[in-house]
Amino acid sequence: MRRWLFTLLPIVGVVAAYLLVWPVPIEARAWTAQPDAGYTGVHATNTALAGLKTLNLGGEEGPEHVQIGPDGLLYAAVASGRVLRMAPDGEAREVFADTQGRVLGFDFDAAGNMIAADALRGLLRIDPEGQVTVIADHVGGVPILYADAVVVSRAASAPERIFVSDASMRFGAKAWGGTFEASVLDILEQSATGRILVHDAASGQTEEVVRGLSFANGVTLSADEQTLFVAETGRYRIWAIPASARNLDLSKGPAGGASILLDNLPGYPDNLMRGLNGRIWVGLTKPRSPVVDRMAAQPLLREMTLRLPRALWPIPKAYGHVFAFTEDGQVVADWQDPSGTYPETTAITETPDRLYVQSLHAPALGWLPRPDGLR
C-alpha cells in the first residue's frame, strides 16, 4: 500500500499542478448568471422547428447568414469563405464571391452592394460582380478582430450608416483557430470587450457606438432606425441602444439610454433578422449549460476547464431554437427542435412564402413553408 501511495502521490501532484498553473489564453473574470428559468413560459418546449426541409449547398456547410438580395435571389454565407447565390428554391446555385475569410453577417446598401462582416478580414463591400473591398479593419488604430454582424440604415433622408459588431477585442477568429474556438474563449473569459461600431458611408469614418459587451453578436435597427438591437451572446440577453449613441460603456449595465430588452434567455442569442409585420427573429445557437452557469463566479474553474481535453469542455448539447419578438420585447413566436437535428440555429430569414433557418455548421440550408398561423 505504501509503495502504491508513493507512486500515486507524485502523479496526483503533477496533475494538480497542471490543472492549476499550466498557461491558458484566458484571464477569466467573475460575473453573476441569473438562475436559468429553462424552457418555460413563452419558451416552453415544443417541436415546431422539427422536420425541416433542406436546400443542397453543393458540399458547403454553415449557412450562418442568409438573405434575399435586391435582385430577388437568395444569398448564403458559408464556412469556406464563399457567399453562395441561388434562386429562392435553391436552383441555379453559384458562387457569388469568395472573401478568403468567413462572412458571418451581411446586408445590402442602397447601391446594391453587399456589406459584409467578415470575422477574419473586417468590414467589407462586395459589388454586384462579386469584387471584394475592405471598408474598415481598424478603428482609431485598434484592429477589428471579430466582425460578426452588420446592418445598413435605409432612411433616404439621412446619410447611410453601417452598424457592425466586433464580437471580441481579445480573441480574434484569425488568431485563435476559427470563429467557434474564439467565441468559446471569449465567453469563458467574460472580459466583455465586445463592441458595436458605426461606419459613415459618406465620410468614410468609423466610430465606436458602445463597448463592454460579452461577445457582441447580432444587430438590427428599429423600423424608424432610432434604436439599435444587439444580441449579447455571453450574457444571454438582447439590448435596445440609441442608434445615435457614441463611446458608450455598457460594462457596468444600462447607461446612456441603452436598456436590456430581453434578459435571462434560455440559450446563447446569435443573429438578429428583421422579419415581416414588425417581427425580429433571433436564433439561440445552443441552450445554456448548468455547469457553465455554476462557474460564473468561479474564474479559476473556467481557466482549469481549458486545461482539460476538448471532449471534456462543457459545450451544451445540440438544440434547435429560434424565436421572434417585437420592438417592445414581446415574444410572438417560439419554435424549437429538442433533437438538435439541424444544429446551431442562428436566426430566421422570413419571406412571404418561406422561412429559411440559418446555422453555424449545418451541411444544408434548412427551411419550412410559411405557417398559416404566422400573420
Phi and psi in degrees as a GROMACS rama.xvg file:
@    title "Ramachandran Plot"
@    xaxis  label "Phi"
@    yaxis  label "Psi"
@TYPE xy
-61.2636  -40.1329  ARG-2
-61.2143  -41.8656  ARG-3
-63.8309  -41.264  TRP-4
-62.3974  -44.8135  LEU-5
-63.7741  -29.4676  PHE-6
-76.0624  -42  THR-7
-76.2028  -36.2839  LEU-8
-57.3291  -46.686  LEU-9
-62.0046  -36.0624  PRO-10
-65.6169  -45.8886  ILE-11
-60.3317  -40.6256  VAL-12
-63.1831  -41.3491  GLY-13
-64.8627  -45.2376  VAL-14
-61.4812  -44.1495  VAL-15
-63.2409  -42.7757  ALA-16
-62.9739  -40.6072  ALA-17
-61.3255  -47.2843  TYR-18
-65.705  -27.4664  LEU-19
-92.4858  -35.0101  LEU-20
-125.983  -8.24142  VAL-21
-61.2004  133.83  TRP-22
-60.2989  136.861  PRO-23
-130.593  158.492  VAL-24
-76.5172  -13.5679  PRO-25
-99.6226  154.066  ILE-26
-120.185  82.9878  GLU-27
-61.0021  142.14  ALA-28
-115.013  143.972  ARG-29
-73.9961  144.433  ALA-30
-151.513  171.996  TRP-31
-112.321  117.714  THR-32
-95.0766  127.086  ALA-33
-66.905  152.452  GLN-34
-55.8266  132.454  PRO-35
-77.3616  117.848  ASP-36
-74.5086  -16.292  ALA-37
71.9053  -156.287  GLY-38
-89.4535  79.2164  TYR-39
-134.362  170.97  THR-40
58.0839  -131.012  GLY-41
-66.0249  -16.2375  VAL-42
-107.158  26.4091  HIS-43
-58.2475  142.222  ALA-44
-54.1896  135.675  THR-45
-152.772  177.594  ASN-46
-125.062  27.5514  THR-47
-64.6637  -19.3507  ALA-48
-97.9048  -0.787555  LEU-49
-74.527  156.035  ALA-50
71.0744  35.4726  GLY-51
-63.0325  145.918  LEU-52
-80.2189  162.063  LYS-53
-136.032  152.126  THR-54
-108.159  134.003  LEU-55
-68.3833  134.192  ASN-56
-105.458  12.471  LEU-57
65.085  37.4265  GLY-58
91.4534  -8.06898  GLY-59
-81.6451  164.47  GLU-60
-146.241  164.732  GLU-61
76.6368  58.0379  GLY-62
-73.6769  72.5747  PRO-63
-63.1541  -33.9067  GLU-64
-140.314  135.313  HIS-65
-135.009  137.828  VAL-66
-157.15  147.149  GLN-67
-81.0717  127.418  ILE-68
-84.6892  174.537  GLY-69
-63.6915  -16.8431  PRO-70
-89.1873  3.0075  ASP-71
82.4359  2.31989  GLY-72
-93.6434  160.627  LEU-73
-95.7281  127.053  LEU-74
-112.235  139.845  TYR-75
-139.124  126.132  ALA-76
-88.514  127.971  ALA-77
-121.448  170.921  VAL-78
-64.0374  -25.4914  ALA-79
-71.3062  -11.3817  SER-80
100.809  -6.85689  GLY-81
-84.2247  156.055  ARG-82
-115.542  120.265  VAL-83
-90.2445  152.294  LEU-84
-131.874  137.492  ARG-85
-157.362  168.228  MET-86
-68.1473  157.923  ALA-87
-57.7273  -21.7666  PRO-88
-92.2641  6.74489  ASP-89
91.4161  -5.38673  GLY-90
-77.9403  164.525  GLU-91
55.1374  40.8177  ALA-92
-70.0798  138.788  ARG-93
-150.678  165.769  GLU-94
-86.6073  117.348  VAL-95
-80.3994  -43.3977  PHE-96
-156.423  158.084  ALA-97
-132.842  111.173  ASP-98
-85.0203  -8.002  THR-99
61.5282  25.1122  GLN-100
-138.073  -132.335  GLY-101
-150.792  102.067  ARG-102
-75.7584  125.372  VAL-103
-107.373  -18.2535  LEU-104
-158.047  153.153  GLY-105
-156.721  163.984  PHE-106
-149.501  177.955  ASP-107
-121.594  140.075  PHE-108
-90.6447  -179.949  ASP-109
-64.8289  -24.0201  ALA-110
-88.0749  -0.0559179  ALA-111
89.2517  5.6836  GLY-112
-77.9556  145.41  ASN-113
-82.2355  129.388  MET-114
-105.831  118.329  ILE-115
-121.12  140.372  ALA-116
-96.9241  109.898  ALA-117
-107.353  120.001  ASP-118
-62.9361  -22.5783  ALA-119
-100.158  -20.6676  LEU-120
-122.578  -17.1592  ARG-121
107.084  -149.545  GLY-122
-90.8096  123.805  LEU-123
-120.544  155.001  LEU-124
-116.218  129.824  ARG-125
-120.373  115.201  ILE-126
-75.9632  170.525  ASP-127
-59.2699  -15.9843  PRO-128
-91.9935  -0.628692  GLU-129
89.66  11.2326  GLY-130
-80.579  132.854  GLN-131
-103.294  131.71  VAL-132
-130.607  136.249  THR-133
-79.7699  123.221  VAL-134
-85.5326  -46.8393  ILE-135
-155.433  132.763  ALA-136
-130.403  1.44909  ASP-137
-140.769  153.944  HIS-138
-133.067  114.745  VAL-139
57.8462  35.9101  GLY-140
83.8968  -5.47324  GLY-141
-99.462  125.771  VAL-142
-67.9322  147.442  PRO-143
-84.7255  104.573  ILE-144
-84.3162  -26.0326  LEU-145
-151.654  68.6176  TYR-146
-63.7594  129.636  ALA-147
-123.213  -51.8705  ASP-148
-139.598  158.284  ALA-149
-150.011  147.344  VAL-150
-142.568  140.593  VAL-151
-109.392  131.99  VAL-152
-67.2079  152.987  SER-153
-114.95  -15.4058  ARG-154
-60.1872  122.281  ALA-155
-71.1146  -20.5526  ALA-156
-84.5653  -2.99258  SER-157
-133.823  156.454  ALA-158
-59.2596  144.988  PRO-159
-67.1821  128.921  GLU-160
-119.206  140.751  ARG-161
-116.707  115.331  ILE-162
-98.8521  131.189  PHE-163
-137.462  140.418  VAL-164
-91.8984  136.265  SER-165
-110.477  99.4176  ASP-166
-59.085  -37.5326  ALA-167
-150.911  135.336  SER-168
-94.6493  4.51309  MET-169
-106.818  -42.1685  ARG-170
-125.896  100.105  PHE-171
-85.0904  145.744  GLY-172
-62.7714  -33.1914  ALA-173
-67.827  -39.2254  LYS-174
-87.101  -19.267  ALA-175
-118.663  27.3083  TRP-176
91.6264  5.91533  GLY-177
128.562  173.263  GLY-178
-67.2455  -43.5078  THR-179
-66.8191  -46.0124  PHE-180
-60.6967  -44.7366  GLU-181
-64.9007  -37.2049  ALA-182
-66.2832  -39.5131  SER-183
-61.3746  -45.4458  VAL-184
-60.99  -45.0762  LEU-185
-64.8906  -42.8647  ASP-186
-72.0836  -34.6029  ILE-187
-67.6982  -36.8062  LEU-188
-71.7986  -42.028  GLU-189
61.3143  38.4101  GLN-190
-83.408  -8.41564  SER-191
53.441  61.794  ALA-192
-106.854  7.06666  THR-193
-67.1559  151.646  GLY-194
-148.872  164.108  ARG-195
-115.549  133.724  ILE-196
-115.937  156.956  LEU-197
-131.146  132.179  VAL-198
-111.388  125.059  HIS-199
-86.8501  113.886  ASP-200
-65.2127  -29.8507  ALA-201
-75.7106  -46.4949  ALA-202
-88.097  -20.6295  SER-203
79.2758  6.18192  GLY-204
-88.2076  143.665  GLN-205
-119.908  129.787  THR-206
-126.349  164.101  GLU-207
-89.4395  129.393  GLU-208
-87.1206  -61.0202  VAL-209
-139.555  160.964  VAL-210
-140.671  177.814  ARG-211
86.0348  26.8118  GLY-212
-105.286  143.67  LEU-213
-87.3138  95.2649  SER-214
60.8155  79.4765  PHE-215
-66.1107  129.127  ALA-216
-128.576  -117.342  ASN-217
-59.7068  146.27  GLY-218
-137.315  143.064  VAL-219
-155.604  163.858  THR-220
-105.208  153.546  LEU-221
-68.8964  166.723  SER-222
-58.9151  -35.5011  ALA-223
-90.6988  2.2127  ASP-224
61.705  21.3119  GLU-225
-92.6557  -17.0765  GLN-226
-125.831  138.544  THR-227
-108.408  126.128  LEU-228
-97.9867  133.837  PHE-229
-134.966  131.042  VAL-230
-88.2158  123.646  ALA-231
-103.415  94.9635  GLU-232
-60.4056  -45.7657  THR-233
-69.8859  -12.5239  GLY-234
-119.513  11.5623  ARG-235
59.5185  44.8829  TYR-236
-151.124  166.627  ARG-237
-127.425  131.073  ILE-238
-99.9732  153.17  TRP-239
-115.811  119.063  ALA-240
-128.039  134.576  ILE-241
-56.6242  128.998  PRO-242
-65.4003  -18.8641  ALA-243
-84.7904  -6.97731  SER-244
-62.3835  146.979  ALA-245
-142.1  137.771  ARG-246
54.3845  40.7425  ASN-247
-94.0132  128.868  LEU-248
-98.693  117.397  ASP-249
-107.347  13.5626  LEU-250
-64.8876  -23.8659  SER-251
-100.001  2.05498  LYS-252
118.567  -171.566  GLY-253
-55.338  139.283  PRO-254
-161.818  156.657  ALA-255
57.9369  32.2745  GLY-256
88.9454  -7.37371  GLY-257
-79.4012  140.597  ALA-258
-139.397  158.68  SER-259
-88.3431  116.238  ILE-260
-83.3213  -45.543  LEU-261
-132.264  126.39  LEU-262
-126.267  160.438  ASP-263
54.2985  46.9546  ASN-264
-69.7135  158.603  LEU-265
-81.7206  8.30922  PRO-266
-162.156  -171.332  GLY-267
-92.793  109.809  TYR-268
-73.7725  141.75  PRO-269
-120.628  -111.723  ASP-270
-70.1761  153.136  ASN-271
-119.892  126.156  LEU-272
-131.092  128.065  MET-273
-71.9313  131.543  ARG-274
-105.449  -151.104  GLY-275
-96.3636  158.496  LEU-276
55.2798  38.2909  ASN-277
84.4536  1.96754  GLY-278
-77.8463  147.511  ARG-279
-124.105  126.01  ILE-280
-99.7412  142.674  TRP-281
-137.044  145.914  VAL-282
-109.156  142.965  GLY-283
-101.997  111.595  LEU-284
-66.327  -34.15  THR-285
-151.419  155.463  LYS-286
-73.2003  163.556  PRO-287
-66.1865  153.067  ARG-288
-109.071  124.429  SER-289
-57.6899  -33.8697  PRO-290
-65.3192  -46.1497  VAL-291
-63.2051  -43.4759  VAL-292
-62.4524  -39.811  ASP-293
-66.2265  -26.3236  ARG-294
-86.6236  1.66866  MET-295
-55.4899  -42.7896  ALA-296
-91.8959  9.28631  ALA-297
-123.917  76.9962  GLN-298
-56.4369  -38.7349  PRO-299
-61.7438  -39.5042  LEU-300
-64.9073  -37.2541  LEU-301
-67.1526  -36.8744  ARG-302
-67.3093  -39.2558  GLU-303
-63.353  -32.6254  MET-304
-56.8298  -39.3496  THR-305
-71.1846  -11.9766  LEU-306
-88.5137  -5.73659  ARG-307
-86.1454  158.867  LEU-308
-55.9624  145.646  PRO-309
-56.4166  -32.2965  ARG-310
-61.4425  -18.9684  ALA-311
-99.3035  0.65874  LEU-312
-64.675  146.583  TRP-313
-81.1325  59.4979  PRO-314
-77.9448  125.263  ILE-315
-63.1472  160.292  PRO-316
-68.8378  162.16  LYS-317
-69.16  138.106  ALA-318
-161.962  119.22  TYR-319
-80.7771  130.422  GLY-320
-159.373  121.401  HIS-321
-134.077  150.664  VAL-322
-148.332  161.287  PHE-323
-116.854  143.225  ALA-324
-137.765  164.682  PHE-325
-98.8392  171.694  THR-326
-64.6189  -18.8498  GLU-327
-95.6887  9.34882  ASP-328
89.6718  15.2482  GLY-329
-88.9292  125.088  GLN-330
-77.8913  122.654  VAL-331
-115.608  -7.57878  VAL-332
-157.262  143.26  ALA-333
-147.469  116.21  ASP-334
-123.615  133.945  TRP-335
-135.441  158.227  GLN-336
-138.399  93.4221  ASP-337
-58.9821  -20.7189  PRO-338
-72.3783  -21.2622  SER-339
65.8265  24.3756  GLY-340
-58.6186  -41.178  THR-341
-101.217  106.941  TYR-342
-83.7252  154.307  PRO-343
48.3343  60.3547  GLU-344
-65.2847  129.226  THR-345
-108.375  -23.18  THR-346
174.997  -177.427  ALA-347
-120.044  136.73  ILE-348
-103.515  112.627  THR-349
-98.4807  128.847  GLU-350
-125.309  170.542  THR-351
-61.8341  -22.2851  PRO-352
-109.836  -35.3003  ASP-353
-136.115  161.529  ARG-354
-124.278  120.08  LEU-355
-94.9058  137.777  TYR-356
-107.496  115.2  VAL-357
-77.802  154.35  GLN-358
-152.77  146.623  SER-359
-68.8867  -38.5984  LEU-360
-135.357  2.22837  HIS-361
-61.9  144.569  ALA-362
-84.2331  6.30764  PRO-363
-152.522  168.37  ALA-364
-99.1292  116.293  LEU-365
-77.2754  148.088  GLY-366
-155.581  162.968  TRP-367
-145.412  149.516  LEU-368
-62.5434  151.341  PRO-369
-61.8856  120.268  ARG-370
-65.2024  146.422  PRO-371
-61.335  -32.4864  ASP-372
-79.261  -4.20985  GLY-373
-91.5319  107.748  LEU-374
